[in-house]
């Protein structure tokens, strides 16, 4: 498959909920920043909201110190905790200006929304009109839209329903959005509604379902890949960037229809000695190094039966530490595919709403 543009790599840390220096969430956030500076080096970092707990000046100063340590460009969203006792988001605006905006990079238009204009969630007309204009303009510029917003539309036990939300739904359901990235939930989940893919990043301040961490996203041509790395993970970070993971697939052009390629990125602090891939129950086969972070090899898609298949990629560094990423991907030699709405993992309980 020929890619139409250079890749974009971004990172979304979970909700920080910062209160005081040295607490576990602050230490985890410092660890994330250090790893982003020395290991990932993304094109940009997007803080997803609830950056602080009570919107006090001292908490925002702690956030200022954290983000000033970052060596990558960064942006921040407003979460419900960022406007606690400050519904006008004055302290946030003092630092970031407007609460919504957009940035273009390598063929993508990254849209940052303010879901806290109306409480507990909602958009005023001016922002909805701006979003409609942005989504219309990307059609003319051939940019691909990606949305960042604090509130996750599929959170259990909570309504994503307020002023402007119906208009938001109308816009995102009638446009092709490359991905919608959210926070707020405290747990990690990926939802594919058959039209768009939405991801919620686990909170750093109050994580549910596992350790805190951050999402690494990769965009390139028709591919979107995402992995979640926790503060307890060590060794190489592996991301399968092609073929596209089944839960992230919503269009026929994103599936395997014949001979194809396995594309992988590997981030490591030490030399990688081997990267290998396994399809279903087959043998592990070595991939070829293309650059310091990129490895690839053939995918015999013409020999695979129609349906879902499993791909595992494993990387070993010079110290013997192993990193791996596994996905399911779809194959149909006729090129037919309809996304079936689903979420991974299923979540039936949360203590935060």
C-alpha positions as CSV (number, residue, x, y, z in Angstrom):
1,X,0.0,0.0,0.0
2,X,1.3,3.4,-0.9
3,X,1.1,6.1,1.8
4,X,-0.1,9.5,0.8
5,X,1.6,11.5,3.4
6,X,4.3,11.4,6.1
7,X,3.3,10.0,9.5
8,X,2.1,12.1,12.4
9,X,2.8,10.7,15.9
10,X,1.0,12.3,18.9
11,X,0.5,11.4,22.6
12,X,-2.5,11.8,24.8
13,X,-1.8,11.5,28.6
14,X,-4.8,10.6,30.7
15,X,-6.5,13.1,33.0
16,X,-3.9,14.3,35.5
17,X,-6.1,15.7,38.3
18,X,-3.1,17.5,39.8
19,X,-3.4,18.8,43.3
20,X,0.0,18.7,45.1
21,X,3.7,18.2,44.3
22,X,4.9,14.7,44.9
23,X,1.7,12.8,45.1
24,X,1.4,9.5,43.1
25,X,-0.4,11.2,40.1
26,X,2.2,14.0,40.0
27,X,5.0,11.4,40.0
28,X,3.3,9.4,37.3
29,X,2.9,12.6,35.2
30,X,6.6,13.4,35.6
31,X,7.5,9.9,34.5
32,X,5.3,10.3,31.4
33,X,6.9,13.6,30.5
34,X,10.4,12.1,30.9
35,X,9.5,9.2,28.7
36,X,8.0,11.4,26.0
37,X,11.1,13.5,25.9
38,X,13.6,10.7,25.8
39,X,11.7,7.8,24.1
40,X,8.7,8.8,22.1
41,X,9.6,12.3,21.0
42,X,6.1,12.8,19.4
43,X,5.1,15.6,17.0
44,X,2.9,17.0,19.7
45,X,1.2,16.2,23.0
46,X,-2.5,16.7,23.7
47,X,-3.6,17.1,27.3
48,X,-7.1,15.8,27.3
49,X,-8.7,17.8,30.2
50,X,-9.1,17.6,34.0
51,X,-5.5,18.7,34.1
52,X,-6.1,19.9,37.7
53,X,-8.5,18.8,40.3
54,X,-10.1,22.0,41.7
55,X,-9.0,24.8,39.3
56,X,-6.9,26.6,41.9
57,X,-4.1,28.9,40.9
58,X,-1.6,26.7,42.8
59,X,-2.8,23.6,40.9
60,X,-2.5,25.3,37.6
61,X,1.1,26.4,38.5
62,X,1.9,22.7,39.1
63,X,0.5,22.0,35.6
64,X,2.5,24.8,34.2
65,X,5.7,23.3,35.7
66,X,4.9,19.9,34.2
67,X,4.1,21.1,30.7
68,X,7.1,23.4,30.6
69,X,9.3,20.3,31.0
70,X,8.0,18.9,27.7
71,X,10.3,19.2,24.7
72,X,7.4,18.6,22.2
73,X,4.7,21.1,21.3
74,X,1.6,20.7,23.4
75,X,-2.0,21.7,23.7
76,X,-4.6,21.4,26.5
77,X,-8.3,20.9,26.7
78,X,-10.8,22.1,29.3
79,X,-12.2,19.4,31.6
80,X,-15.0,19.6,34.2
81,X,-12.4,19.8,37.0
82,X,-10.5,22.6,35.2
83,X,-13.6,24.9,35.6
84,X,-14.5,23.9,39.2
85,X,-15.7,27.1,40.8
86,X,-14.5,29.0,37.7
87,X,-17.2,28.3,35.0
88,X,-15.7,30.9,32.7
89,X,-12.4,29.0,32.7
90,X,-10.5,32.2,33.6
91,X,-7.4,30.4,34.9
92,X,-7.3,28.1,31.9
93,X,-7.7,31.0,29.5
94,X,-4.9,33.0,31.2
95,X,-2.6,30.2,30.1
96,X,-4.1,29.0,26.8
97,X,-6.4,31.7,25.5
98,X,-9.3,30.3,23.6
99,X,-10.7,27.0,24.8
100,X,-11.1,25.5,21.3
101,X,-9.0,25.7,18.2
102,X,-7.3,23.8,15.4
103,X,-3.9,22.9,14.0
104,X,-2.9,21.4,10.7
105,X,0.0,19.0,10.2
106,X,1.0,16.8,7.3
107,X,-2.5,16.5,5.8
108,X,-4.4,16.3,9.0
109,X,-6.6,18.9,10.7
110,X,-6.5,18.5,14.5
111,X,-9.6,20.0,16.1
112,X,-9.7,20.8,19.8
113,X,-13.2,21.1,21.2
114,X,-14.5,22.6,24.5
115,X,-17.2,20.3,25.8
116,X,-17.5,22.3,29.0
117,X,-19.1,25.4,27.6
118,X,-22.4,24.3,29.1
119,X,-22.6,22.2,32.2
120,X,-22.3,19.3,32.7
121,X,-21.6,19.0,29.0
122,X,-22.4,21.0,25.9
123,X,-21.5,23.5,23.1
124,X,-22.7,27.0,22.4
125,X,-23.7,27.9,18.9
126,X,-20.5,29.8,18.1
127,X,-18.4,26.7,18.6
128,X,-20.8,24.4,16.7
129,X,-20.7,26.9,13.8
130,X,-17.0,26.9,13.9
131,X,-16.8,23.1,13.9
132,X,-19.2,22.9,10.9
133,X,-17.0,25.4,9.1
134,X,-13.8,23.5,9.9
135,X,-15.3,20.2,8.8
136,X,-16.5,21.8,5.6
137,X,-13.1,23.4,4.9
138,X,-11.2,20.1,5.2
139,X,-13.2,18.7,2.3
140,X,-11.8,21.5,0.1
141,X,-8.2,21.2,1.5
142,X,-8.3,17.4,1.5
143,X,-7.1,17.4,5.1
144,X,-8.3,14.6,7.3
145,X,-10.0,15.7,10.5
146,X,-9.1,14.4,14.0
147,X,-11.1,15.5,17.0
148,X,-9.9,15.9,20.6
149,X,-12.5,16.6,23.3
150,X,-12.7,15.9,27.0
151,X,-16.0,14.1,27.3
152,X,-16.4,10.6,25.9
153,X,-19.8,10.2,24.2
154,X,-20.1,6.5,25.3
155,X,-19.3,6.7,29.0
156,X,-21.5,4.5,31.1
157,X,-23.8,5.9,33.8
158,X,-23.4,9.5,32.4
159,X,-25.3,11.4,29.8
160,X,-23.6,13.0,26.8
161,X,-26.6,15.2,26.3
162,X,-26.7,19.0,26.6
163,X,-26.8,22.2,24.5
164,X,-25.3,21.7,21.1
165,X,-24.8,17.9,21.5
166,X,-27.4,16.9,18.9
167,X,-25.7,19.3,16.5
168,X,-22.3,17.8,17.3
169,X,-23.7,14.3,16.6
170,X,-25.1,15.5,13.3
171,X,-21.7,16.8,12.3
172,X,-19.6,13.9,13.3
173,X,-22.0,11.3,11.9
174,X,-22.2,12.9,8.5
175,X,-18.4,13.4,8.1
176,X,-15.6,11.0,8.0
177,X,-13.5,11.7,11.2
178,X,-10.2,9.9,11.3
179,X,-10.5,9.5,15.1
180,X,-12.1,11.1,18.1
181,X,-9.8,11.1,21.2
182,X,-11.3,11.7,24.7
183,X,-10.6,11.6,28.4
184,X,-13.0,12.0,31.4
185,X,-13.8,8.2,31.8
186,X,-10.9,7.2,34.1
187,X,-10.9,3.8,32.2
188,X,-9.4,2.9,28.8
189,X,-11.9,2.0,26.0
190,X,-12.1,2.0,22.2
191,X,-15.5,2.4,20.5
192,X,-16.4,1.8,16.9
193,X,-19.9,2.9,16.1
194,X,-19.7,1.7,12.5
195,X,-19.0,5.2,11.3
196,X,-16.3,6.7,13.5
197,X,-13.7,5.5,16.0
198,X,-13.6,7.0,19.5
199,X,-11.0,6.3,22.2
200,X,-11.0,7.2,25.9
201,X,-7.7,7.4,27.7
202,X,-7.3,6.0,31.2
203,X,-7.0,8.7,33.9
204,X,-3.6,9.3,35.5
205,X,-5.1,10.9,38.6
206,X,-7.7,8.2,39.4
207,X,-7.1,5.3,37.0
208,X,-9.6,2.4,36.7
209,X,-8.9,-0.9,35.1
210,X,-5.1,-0.8,35.3
211,X,-2.1,1.5,35.8
212,X,-2.0,5.1,34.6
213,X,-0.3,6.0,31.4
214,X,-0.7,7.5,27.9
215,X,-1.9,6.8,24.4
216,X,0.5,6.9,21.5
217,X,-1.3,7.6,18.2
218,X,0.0,7.1,14.7
219,X,-1.6,8.5,11.5
220,X,-0.4,7.9,8.0
221,X,-2.5,7.7,4.9
222,X,-5.4,5.3,5.5
223,X,-3.8,4.0,8.7
224,X,-4.6,4.9,12.2
225,X,-2.9,3.0,15.0
226,X,-3.0,3.5,18.8
227,X,-1.3,1.8,21.8
228,X,-1.6,2.4,25.5
229,X,1.6,2.4,27.5
230,X,1.5,2.4,31.3
231,X,4.0,3.8,33.8
232,X,4.7,0.2,34.8
233,X,5.7,-0.8,31.3
234,X,9.5,-1.0,30.5
235,X,11.5,-2.1,27.5
236,X,10.7,-1.5,23.9
237,X,7.3,0.0,22.9
238,X,5.9,-1.7,19.8
239,X,3.1,-0.4,17.6
240,X,1.7,-2.2,14.5
241,X,0.9,0.6,12.1
242,X,-0.3,-1.6,9.2
243,X,-2.5,-3.5,8.7
244,X,-5.1,-1.5,10.6
245,X,-6.6,-3.0,13.7
246,X,-10.1,-4.4,13.4
247,X,-11.6,-2.3,16.2
248,X,-10.2,0.8,14.5
249,X,-11.4,-0.1,11.0
250,X,-14.6,1.4,9.6
251,X,-14.1,1.5,5.8
252,X,-13.4,-1.1,3.1
253,X,-10.2,0.5,2.0
254,X,-8.7,-0.1,5.4
255,X,-8.8,-3.9,5.2
256,X,-6.4,-6.4,3.6
257,X,-7.5,-7.7,0.2
258,X,-4.3,-9.4,-1.2
259,X,-0.5,-9.2,-0.9
260,X,0.3,-6.5,1.6
261,X,2.9,-5.4,4.2
262,X,3.4,-5.5,7.9
263,X,4.5,-2.1,9.1
264,X,5.7,-1.6,12.7
265,X,7.3,1.2,14.8
266,X,9.5,0.4,17.7
267,X,10.7,2.9,20.3
268,X,13.6,1.7,22.5
269,X,16.3,3.2,24.8
270,X,18.7,0.5,23.8
271,X,19.6,-1.2,20.5
272,X,16.9,-3.5,19.0
273,X,18.4,-6.8,18.0
274,X,15.3,-8.5,16.4
275,X,11.7,-7.7,15.4
276,X,9.5,-10.6,14.3
277,X,5.9,-11.1,13.4
278,X,3.5,-14.0,13.7
279,X,0.1,-14.3,11.8
280,X,-2.4,-16.5,13.6
281,X,-0.6,-19.7,14.7
282,X,2.2,-19.5,12.1
283,X,5.9,-19.2,12.8
284,X,7.5,-16.0,13.9
285,X,9.2,-14.4,10.9
286,X,11.9,-11.6,11.1
287,X,11.0,-8.1,9.9
288,X,13.5,-5.9,8.1
289,X,14.8,-2.6,9.6
290,X,13.8,0.3,7.5
291,X,15.1,3.1,9.8
292,X,15.8,3.5,13.5
293,X,12.2,3.1,14.5
294,X,10.5,1.4,11.5
295,X,10.4,-2.3,10.6
296,X,8.5,-4.0,7.9
297,X,7.9,-7.3,6.1
298,X,5.6,-9.0,3.6
299,X,2.0,-10.0,4.6
300,X,0.7,-12.9,2.4
301,X,-2.8,-11.6,2.5
302,X,-3.7,-13.6,-0.6
303,X,-3.2,-16.8,1.4
304,X,-5.4,-15.7,4.3
305,X,-9.1,-16.7,4.5
306,X,-11.8,-14.1,4.6
307,X,-12.4,-12.9,8.1
308,X,-10.5,-11.8,11.2
309,X,-6.9,-12.8,11.7
310,X,-4.4,-12.2,14.6
311,X,-1.0,-10.5,14.1
312,X,1.6,-10.3,16.9
313,X,4.9,-8.3,16.6
314,X,7.6,-8.8,19.1
315,X,10.8,-6.7,19.6
316,X,13.8,-7.7,21.6
317,X,16.5,-5.2,22.7
318,X,20.2,-5.8,23.5
319,X,19.5,-6.3,27.2
320,X,16.9,-9.1,26.4
321,X,13.8,-7.0,27.3
322,X,10.8,-7.8,25.1
323,X,8.0,-5.6,23.8
324,X,5.1,-6.7,21.8
325,X,1.8,-5.6,20.2
326,X,-1.0,-7.8,19.0
327,X,-4.0,-6.9,16.9
328,X,-6.9,-8.5,15.0
329,X,-7.2,-7.4,11.4
330,X,-9.7,-8.0,8.6
331,X,-9.2,-9.8,5.3
332,X,-11.6,-10.0,2.3
333,X,-10.2,-10.5,-1.2
334,X,-13.4,-8.9,-2.7
335,X,-12.8,-5.7,-0.7
336,X,-16.1,-5.8,1.0
337,X,-16.4,-4.7,4.6
338,X,-19.0,-3.2,7.0
339,X,-17.9,-2.2,10.5
340,X,-20.0,-3.8,13.2
341,X,-20.5,-1.4,16.2
342,X,-18.5,-2.7,19.2
343,X,-16.4,-1.5,22.1
344,X,-13.2,-3.0,23.6
345,X,-12.9,-3.7,26.5
346,X,-16.5,-3.9,27.7
347,X,-17.0,-1.7,30.7
348,X,-20.0,-2.3,33.0
349,X,-19.1,-0.4,36.2
350,X,-17.3,2.8,37.2
351,X,-17.1,4.6,40.5
352,X,-16.6,8.1,39.1
353,X,-20.2,8.9,38.0
